[in-house]
Every structure is written in C-alpha cells, then in structure tokens.
Amino acid sequence: MIWLGLEKVLRILFSLVATFFVARELGAEKFGALNYIFGLVLITSTIANLGFDSLLVREVSLQEFSKRKLVISCFKIKSIVIFVGIAFLALFMSYLDPSPLEKSLFIPFVLVLFLSAFQVFEFYFLAVTESRLSVSAYFWGGILANLGKIIGLYFGVDLVFIAYMYVLEYFVSGFLMYFYFYKNTSEDSKEIKEGTIKAILMDSLPLVLAGVSVMIYMKIDQIMLRSFLGLREVGEYSAAVKLSEGIYFIPVVIVGSYFSKWVKEYKFGDDYLRSVEKVVSFLMLVAFSYMSFIWIFGDYVVNILYGDQYLKTAEILRLHTISAFFVFLGVVSSKVLILKNLEKIVFYMSLIGAALNICLNLYFIPNFGGEGAAVATILSYFFSGYFCLFFFRSTRKIAFRISKSIFPIWLFKMNKNQ
C-alpha cells in the first residue's frame, strides 16, 4: 500500500503540475478539446478492460500454477477487443462531425488506447503483492511525459504535441510493466485450469457493463457540455474535475491493497467486514478533509493554478468535491460485491447511476451549465455508490455495515478499544 500510495501521489502531483501548465497555456477551449477526446478514449478503454482488474487479481491469488499463461491470455483477449473498440470509436467520431481541432487529436489518442492493453500486467503485480514494479513503470512513464509537456509548452508547441506526450506515458509504462513481468515470472508445464478463462469472461460481462456505466457518468457530462455549450465550458468544467478527482487514487490504492487480504478472509466468514469498516471510516475522513479545504480555499487555489480565464471553475470545484464521499463508498462496495460474486449487482448499480446522470444532465446542463453538471454527478454517485445497496436483499447487510462506519466517530472508538 505504501508503494502504491507513493507512486500515485508523485504521479498525480507531476500530472497536476503539467495539467496546470497545459490549461494556462492552451486556454479553456483547447483544454476542453483535449479532455473531450481523452474522455471518449477512456470510455472505450474501460470497455476493452473487460473487468479484468479485480477478476484477474482474484484468480491469480487463488491459482498455484500457470499464472504467467493466465495473464498472457487475458492480454491477448484485451488487445483484440481494443482493435474492435478503435473501429467503433472512429465511427462515433465521424457521426459527431468533429472540428479540425478534435480531428487532430484522434490519432495520438488511438495510440493511447492501443497501449492501454499493457495495464493487464499491473493486475498481476497487485495479486502477487509486487506493486513496486508497476509503481516503477507508471512513475517513469508519468515523469517523462509530464516533463515533456512542460518543456514543450515552454518552447511553444501545439496541442497535438501535448497529445503525443500521453502516448509517450502509456508507451514507457507499458513497456516497463511488460519487461518486469517477463523478468519476474517463469514458464511452467502446468496448463491453465480448465474453464478459468471462460469463467473470467462470463464473470467479467456484468463488470464490463458496470465499468462502461461508471465511465459514462464520469465523462458523459463533458460530452454533453460540448454538445450544449461548447468546448470552452468543457475546459472550465474539466479544470475543476481534475482538481476534484485528484484524490480518487486514495480509495483505489487502499482498497486495491486490501482486496487480496479480503479474498482470503472471506473463506472464514464475515470477519473481513471489520477491515472493510475501518477502510470506509478512514476514507470518509479523507473526503471530508479535502472537501473542507476546497470550500474554504477554492477561489485561491483556482486563481493560482489556472489563472483568471477559468471564471466558473471554482464554484464547479466546490460542488464536485462533495461527490468524493460517494465515489469512495462506491469503490469499497463494488470490491465487496465482486468478492461475494455479485457482479450483476455492480452492473445494476452502475447502470442506474449512468441513466440517472444522463437524465439529470439533460435538465441541469442547459439551465445551470458546469455547476449543473456537478450537481448531476453528485446525485448519480450517491445512488450508484451507496443508496442502491439498500435496493437488493443480498446487499442490505453490506449497506448497513458500510453505513455504520461512514461516520468518523466509529474510527475513533475502534482505535480507542485497540
């Protein structure tokens, strides 16, 4: 967890510094175009991921042999799906009648999409608790790419150069993870347990749909803002989202580190839920602290980092930070449901969130712009990440245990008793 946290903090800090330079130098409209195309790529990448992250961690943790063959098989499947995704993305882009600025970004981000297949190897390192290797890969990729952005902007490069720096980041990270994987694994004579790949694909279908739903309601607001109000509004909104989502790595790191432990504890009953409660309580403290800081100092932060051309960003940022509570809860609840083989519930919850977000955006964006999109995001995260747990009989016990640990008082009592 320390290795993962250190890498995420450093990479996000460098990424944010580069983002501030890019946003200042490019202006709201070009910054909006960059984030709009990247949002489409992330949605496609989520589909191609096939829900392999948690499932692959689970299977590698349980398998005694053939781990290398299992990961390579998943890598090949994901690569094929990516090629199909690129074709659909091209058709979608042509349907939207993109501007010349948006067309110029298509090729570099297609390369980013192709290179995202190498993220499969990260899941292997998570499963065998060798996160320092994926940390190294992402760290060097992020450092080189973000230094390239900053140096390039200093010399006055155009938007397309910035897009190719994303390609550099994914290329370096992917190559290093591939290298580390082969260096630290060996071929064995055992075959993959019969039915394993089929089982992963069957279990992954609800997770794919859930992941697409999550990515849709994370990025659909930017796509709809572009349709209703133009790229400048997308730029102002994206600037706020970059800051608001800057702490989303925290639940991913913590829950990802605990997940393999929960898998093993789950065999012995509900003891793992005590660990889940501790994690939820800590995450709620983090979300509240960050939200309080932004509500007090948001205007100063936006003015210092982005300048005075992002007029609406501070108010959007304040609203958007509220969603962190429900994003954090959603990360925890989805992992617990996967652990209990309730992938279908994850899909239903995500689908409800995506549908609600689209419906709310249809009203809020034309009437309230970026602030409306932030409100729609909060409400959709609340339903999909937390409230929907009460809808299903099989998840109500989890809902009550998570609700019990939402308030930080539980954390203090727990520590006092230890």
Buried (B, 14 or more C-beta within 10 A) or exposed (E): EEBBBBBBBBBBEBBBBBBBBBBBBBBBBBBBBBBBBBBBBBBBBBBBBBBBBBBBBBBBBEBEEBBBBBBBBBBEBBBEBBEEBBEEBEEEBEEEEBEEBBEBBBEBBBBBBBBBBBBBBBBBBBBBEBBBBBBBBBBBBBBBBBBBBBEBBEEEBEBEBBBBBBBBBBBBBBBBBBEBBEEEBEEEEEEBBEEBBEEBBEBBBBBBBBBBBBBBBBBBBBBBBBEBBEBBBBBBBBBBBBBBBBBBBBBBBBBBBBBBEBBEBBEEEEEBBEEBBBBBBBBBBBBBEBBEEBEEEBBEBBEEBBBEBBEBBBBBBBBBBBBBBBBBBBBBBBBBBBBEEBBBBBBBBBBBBBBBBBEBBEEBBEEEBBBBBBBBBBBBBBBBBBBBBEBBEEBEEBBEBBBEBBBBEBBEEBEEEE
